[in-house]
Amino acid sequence: MKFTEALPPDVPDSVVSALGFPRLQSQLLYNRGISSRGEALNFLSPSESDLHDPMLLPDMDLAVDLLRRAIRDGETIGVFGDFDIDGISGTAVAAIGLRGLGANVIPYIPDREDEGHGLNERAVRSLAERGVKTLVTVDCGATSDAETALARSLGVDCVITDHHTMFDLPKRDAGFALVNPKRLDSSYPYEHLTGVGLAYKLMQSVYEDAGREEPRELLELVALGTVGDVGALKGENRYFVAEGLRRMNRTRFAGLKALVKVARLDGRELDTGALSFQIIPRLNAPGRVADPGVSLNLLTTEDDYEARSMADLLDRYNLQRRDLTESGAEQAEAQIRRRWGESVPGVIMVGSRDWIPGILGLIASRLVDAHGRPAIAVSVGDQNSRASARSVPEFDILAAIGEAGDLLTRFGGHHQAAGFSAPSANLRALAEHFEAVSFEARRGGAQIDADMIASPSLVRAELYEFTRSLAPFGAECPQPVFVSGPMRVSESRSVGAARRGGLKMRLHDGESHWDAIAFGQGGRVSEAPPGAAVELVYSMEPNTWRGRTSLQLVVADFAAA
């Protein structure tokens, strides 16, 4: 196969007994780290009981004091959030929530190209000049010591909410609160909150302090940011996404209603797949190719006409983003062929003067998918260059970048997604560094983690309805994936645009005929001629066409049986 599939160990008999589910269903639960009846019931029915007291978060008491005083005194509150969906949705949660308590709020989303990630001096000075006396950050600020010191020197109190890793304890300051479950001194029982999740916990605390019921409709925005930031869908995050999706399917947000319509999802029940592939890319698109403030305005507007206009604009930006990504990915592959041929290094680094910063992460992700190893895409400038890196689970790309810290101007991120800036004169040395980095798990394709070997007919009869109860799907709760065993091809054809086309197949598994779609694999039609026997790595989803709904196979990969 183009990919390799990995099967987990069989569920032990003792776990099957403890779970109290049939063996095949128990295998799916066991694959997701669930081994007791109580865990299973909580997982299958997320509830408010999964939530923890937000006042357990470090500095939350101080944050509430600062915001209570700002609201009472009529001060202007600035809300600064990063330009991706986690920061944008979190900024919307904080802005809407604080305005609901009568606060005067100025939201601020930075420009990706001019300001970059994180709190910056330009933003701090701009907000202070506009009269901001209390600054709330979302999804950033935990390591912005110089910027927060500048804010304090300008008379601005700071409420920092961030979920990124910290290595130092902050100094206690009456005008400075740092709310982060990953602080070294944190005793909060759940560390996987996203930026938007923390913004909601802040609103929970502020509303409770004011004697008001928390605005639960904001959970729709929490679901958006949590899915978009690939937050682990266990514990609090799982409840946030499940409840957010439930509310989103009857949303009152003008912007979400307009987005659903422009994405042609009206009439369909929204799930994490619809968010990941239709809604979130459109909300992220302005931050990649234009002004990210458009997405924030869409999420916060109450005007239906304005929402429709902005949703159409986001749709156009998304098409532009797709074209730029496709072109950049093709250029990157051409560089790889010219430079390395078939001997691709452990960490791939490619670059171009034509690539804008907003598409670098997308290009790097494409290369990870295609080659199964870490990749770095660089926007090359005359004096300075910027890069985004993506990795595979078993390789810490941030650590690899940190090893070249003396060649960099700035770097940061996570072990699977990171970025850096560097003098362009250092790019050759950086390329040599990454080319020399050892990555033992090198392979010619990405690994797909499958749940079990099972024919589609067996899945339909024994498992399909149960798989639906495992939703919402996402990080640490993937949609179930199966390996089929031999199936016979009845029909096959390419569909869609040449660069993004799919492969449609009609297959027989010995019991029933099945429609199947392999997205992005239209160029492989010659590998599945009618009459051929193939094995699939697949998931099963409903497909509605001309008013008729049937189950189809979504093929991640296939090979001759």
N, C-alpha and C positions, 0 to 999 in steps of 0.2 A: 504494500500500500504506500501511497504518498506519505501518509501519517502512520505512526504506530499506535496501537491501542493498548492500554494497561488495564488489567482486570484486578479488582481488589481481592483479598482473601475471602474464602467462604465464611459466612456467618456461623459462629459456633452454635452447637445445639443449646448450650446453656443460655445464650443470648436470645435465641428464638423463644425459649420458654419464658424468659424474663419479659420480653416484649409482648408476648401474647398475640402475635400476628402470624399469618401463614408464612412459610419459609421465604418465598419470593419477595413478599412485602417486607419481611424482616431484613432481607439482604439490602434492600434499598435504604432502609433506616440505618442499618449498621454502616453502610457505605458513607453515611453523612454524620457519623460519630455518635449515633444514638444507640444506647444499649440497655435502657431500662424503660419500663412501662410509663413512669411519670414523665421522663424526658420526651417520650414519643407523644404523649397526649398534649404536653405543652407545645411541642413543635408543630403538631397538626392543628392546634387551635390557639394561635397567639392571642394574648389578652393583656389588659392593663396591668395584670398581676406581674407581668414581665418587667414593668418599669420600676426604677429605683428613685428614691427621694433625690431631687436635683440639688438639695441643700448639702448633700454629701460630697458634692464636687468641690475641689479646693478653691478657695477665694469666692465662692458663690455668695456668701454672706456679705462680703465687701462689695461685690458687683451689684447686688440688690440695693445696698445703702447708697451707692453712687447714683444709680438710675432713679431711685426714689427721690433723692434730693434734686436731681436735674429736672425731673418732671414737675415736682412741687414748685420749684423756683422759675419754671418757664424757660429753662435754658435750651439752647439748640443742641441736639444730639446728632453726631455724625455716625453713620454706619458704613464701614469700609469692608468690602468682601472681594475675594479674588474673582477672576473673570471666567472661571469654568462653572459648570452647573452647580457644584457644591457651594461655591462662594456666592453665586448669583441667587440661588434659591434660599440660602441662609440669610443673605442681605434682605431679601424680600420678607422672610419670616420676621426678622428683627424690626424692619421698617414698619410693616403692617401691624405687628404686635404692639410696638411702642406708640404708634399713632392711635391705636385703639384705646390707649390710656391717656390720650390728650397731648402727647409729646409732639414737639416740633422736630422733625427728622429730616436730615439731608443725607441721602444714600450716595455712595461713591464706589464706582467700579473702575479699576485702573485700565489703561490701555496696554494691551499685551506687548506691542512693539516698543512704545515709548517708555513705559514704566516697568514692565516685567512683572513677575510674581511677587507677591508679598507687599507689606506696608512699605511705603517709600516717603522720602523727604518732601517731594513735590506735593503728594496728596496731603500730608500732615499740614504743610504751610497753607495750602489752598483751603482746607476745611477750617483752619484757625482764622484765616482772613474772612471767611464767610460767617464767623460768629460762633462756631462750634466750641462748646465748653466741656463736653463729654464725648469721647470717641469710643465706639464699640467696633471691634474687629471681628470678622467671621472667617474661619478657615485659615487664619494667618496671624502673625504677630508674636508668637511665642519666643522667637529668636531675634526679633527686631529691636534689639536693645538701643541702638543709636536713634532710631525713629521714635520709639516711645519716650526716650529721654528728651528729644526735641519737643515732642508734644507737651511733656510736663513743663519744660522751660517756657513754653508759650501759654501756660496756664490752662492746659487741657487735661482733664482727668481721663484715664484710660481703662476700659473694660476689654481685656483681651480674651477672646474665645478661640481656641485652637485645639486641634487633635493630633498635631504632628509630634514626633518624638522629641523629648527634651533631655538634656544632659546636665543642666545646672538648675539650682533652685533660685527663684526670683527673690529679690529683696522686698521685704514688706514695706509698703508705702500706702498711706491713707488715701491717696488719689490714684492708686494703681491696683487693678485686680487682674489676675491671670488664671482663667478657668480652663483647665486642661486635665482630662483624666489620665494623661500619660506623664504628669509631673511626678518626680521622684518621691514626693511626699503624699501622693494621692492615695486615698483608701477607697475611692469609688469602685464599686464591685464590677464595673463593665467598662472595658477600655476601647471598645470598637466603635464608639460614636463617631459620626462624620461631622464636618463643620456645620451643616444644617441641623443635624441632630443636637449639637451643643447649643446652637442658637435657639432651638425650641425649648431645651431645658432651661435656658436663661429666661425665656418668656414665661414658662411655667412658674418659675420662682418669683418673677416680678409681679405676675398676676395674682399669685397666692398672697404675696405681701400686700397688694392693694385690695384684697378681699374680693377679687373678681374671678369668675370662672375662666379658665384658659381657653383661648380661641382654637378649638380642635380642628376647624377647617384648615388650619395651617399645616396639618399633617399631610395634606396633599402635596405641599411643597417639600416637606421633609422626605416623602417617598421619592420625589424626583431627584433630590440631591443625594440621597442614600444609594439609590440604584446607580446614578451617574458616577458616583465616587467609588463604586464597587465595594460598598460597605458590607461586612459579613452579615448575612441574613440569619442571624441567631440572636436570641435575647431581645434587647430593646429594639434593635434595628429591624428585626423580623416583625415585631408588632407595628412599628412605625410604617413599614412598607405595606403590610397587610391592611391596616386600617386606612392608610393614605389612599391605597388603590380603591378600597370600598367607597370612600367618599368621592374620589376622583371620577368614578363612574356615574356620579350624579352631581358633578361639580357646579358651583355657582361662580367660579372664577371666570371672568370674561375672556382672559388670555388663554386659559387652558381649553375652554370651549372652542375658541377660534383655532388653536393649534390642532385639536382633534379633527376639526373639519378640514383644514388645509392638508393634513396628513392622510385624509380619506379613511379615518378610523371611526367616524360617526356610525352608530348602530352596532359597533363591536365592543365587547367587554375588554377594557384595558387591562393588560397584565405587564409584567416586567419586560417581556419581549417587546411589546409595543412602545414602552418608555425608552428602552435601550436603542431600538433601531429606527424609531420614527419621531418621537417627541424630543428626547434629549439631544440628538444630533442637530436638530433645528435650533434649540436653545443655545447650544454651544457654538453654532456657526458664526454669529456676529463677532464673538470674541476671537475667532480665528482669522476672519477676513475683513472685519469692519469695526463697528462700535459696539462693545458688549452691553452698553447701557440700554440698547433696544430690548434685549431679553428681559432685563430687570423691569423696564417700563411695561412690557407685555404682562409679566406676572403680577404687577401691582395695579394695573389700570382697572377701573370699574366701568369703562365706556365700551360698549359692544362694537361700535363703528371703529374706534381707535384700535381695539384689539384685532379686528379683522384686517385692518390695514397693516399692522405690525406683523401679524402672522404671515401675511403674503410676502412681506419683506424678508422675514426669516427664511421662508421657503426658497426665495431667490438666492439668499446668501448660502443656503445649504447646497444648492445646485452648484454654485461657484466653488464651494469648499470641496465637493466631490470631484469636480473636474481637476482642480489643483492637486488634490491628493492622488488621483489616478495618474496624472502626468508625472508628478514627483516620484511615485513608486516605480513607474516604468524607467525613469532616468536612473533611479537608484539601482535597479536590477541590471541595467546596462553597465553601470560603473562596476558592479560586482563581477560581471562576466569579463570585462576588460582587465580588471586588476587581478582577480584570483582564479577565474575559470571555475573549475569544480572544487578547488581546494580553499573553500571559504574558511576564514579564521574563526577562532572561538568567540570573538566579539567583533561584529561588523561595524565599521565607521564609514559613512559616505557623506557627501556634502555638495552644495551647489550655491552659486550666487543668486540663482533664480527662485529659491525656496523662501517663502515668507515664514516667520517663526510660528505662525498659527497652525501650520500643517506638519511641522517636524515630528511631533509625537505620533501622528497618524501614519506617516511614512515609516517611522521606526517600527510601529506595530505591525504594519504589513510585512516587513522584513522578518520579524520574529515569527509570524504565522507561516511564512514561506520557507524559512530555513531552520526554525527550531533552535535559535540561539539569540543571545542579546544583540541589540542593534542600536546604533547612534546615528541620528540624522542631523546635519549641521547646516545652518544658514550662514554662508561665508560672506563676511564684510571686508571692506578695505583695511580697517584697523582692528576691529573687534568682530568676533563671531559668536553665535549662540547655537546651542545644541539641545536636543531632547533625546532621552534614552529610554528604551523599553527592554524588559528582560523576561526570562522564563522563571517559574517559581523557585527552581533550585539554584539560582545564581543571583547574588547580591550586586546589582549594577552600581548602586550608590557607593558601595565600598570600593569597587574597581575605579570609579571616578575619583573618589577621595585619595586613592594612592597616587594620583597625578595632580594633587592639589597645588603644588608649586608652579604648575603650568597654567593654572586657572585664575580667573578674576573672581568667580563666584560659582557655587554649586549647591545643590540641595535636592530633596525629594524623598522617595521611598526605595526599598530594595528592588522593586520591579519597575518603578517609573521615576525617572530623575531628569535633571537638566543641569547645564552649566553654561557659563560664558567664559571666553578666553581671548587673548590677543591672537589675531589671525596668524601672526608669525610663529605661534606655538602649535599650529594645527598638525604640521608634519610630525613633530615629536609626540603629540597626543595620539596620532594614528599609529605610530610605531609602538607606543605603550599598549594601546588596546589590542593591537594585532598580536602582541606577545603575551597577553593575559591568558592564562590557562582556564579552559572550561571543559572539564572532563566529559560531561554529558553531551558532547557534540553528536549531532545526527543530521541526516538529510531532510528532516521534516519534523513537525511538531507532534508531541504526544497527545493523544486523546484519551482521557480517563473514562472508560466505559463501566457500566454497572454490572453487566452479566451478558452471557451468550443466551439469546432468546429470539425465536422467530417472531415476525410481526403478528402472526395469528395467535401465538401464545401470549404476547404482550396484550393484545386486544382483549383476549378472553380472561386473563388472570390479573393484569396489572394496570391497564390504562386508567381506569377510574381512580385507582389508588394513587397513581402518579399525579393526578390533578390535585389531590389533597396535600401534596408536598409543596405546592406553590405557596408563597411567591418564590421564584427561582432567582438565584444570583450567587454571589460569592459565598462559599461554604455550603451552599444548597443548590447545586447545579441541576438543571433539568435532566431526568434520567436518560442515559444513553446506552444503547444495546448493540451487540454484535450479532448479525443475523444468521450466520451459516449460509450455505449455498442457496442462491435464488436465481431463477431463470428470467432473462430479459425478453420481454415481448416487443416493446417499442422503446426507442430513445431518440431524442432530438435536442438541439441547442435552442435556447430561448433567450430573448432580451438582447441588450446592447453587447457589442463585441467584447468590450473590456470588462463588463460587469455581468455578463450573461450567465445563465444557469443551465443545468442539464436536467431535462424532464425524462423520466423513465416510467415504463409500465412493467411491473415485476410479478412473479409468482413464487410463493414460498412453499409450495407443496399442498397448501390448503386453500389459499385465496389469492386473488389478484390485488395488486397494490399500486397506487400512483405514488411516485417519489420525485422529489426535487433536490438537486445538489447545487446550492447557490454558489456562484463564482466558478463553476467547473464545466461551463459549456464547451470549453476547448478539449474536454476529455471524451467527447461523444464516440470517438473511434475505439475507446477502451470498453464500450458497453454496446456492441452491436446486437441486433435481435438474434436470439438463440443462444447467446453467451450465458455462462453461469458466473455469477459474481457474489462476493460477500460484502456486506455493508456494515459501516458504523453509523448508526442512525438514532434519531429520536422520533417520536410520533406526536403529531399535532392535528387539530381540526382544520379543515380548509373549506371556506365557503366560496362557491362559484355559481353565479346566476341563481342565487336563492337556495342552492342545495349545499348542505354541509356534509362532508365525509372526512374520514381519517386519511392522512397522507404521511409518508415517511419523509423526514428531512435528513438528507444524507450528508454526513460530515466527510466521509471518505468511502471509497470502494476499491476492490481489486478483483482480479480473476480468481474464481474459486479453485 
